[in-house]
Amino acid sequence: MRKDLSIVLDEARRNGARVPVASLVDQFYAAVQACGGNRWDTSSLIKLLRD
């Protein structure tokens, strides 16, 4: 997911587009990775937000 989000965020920067939700989701996935969840799926975001 972060690879795909990186592509989106890079393209948004080039085009001057604002994508605050994509940026926020990328930060959430960064937090998941920091917890050792590199291979966790999308449901890891729910766990992150509940804890």
PyMOL commands that set and color helices and strands:
alter all, ss='L'
color gray80, all
select helices_A, chain A and resi 2-15+20-34+44-50
alter helices_A, ss='H'
color red, helices_A
deselect
rebuild
show_as cartoon
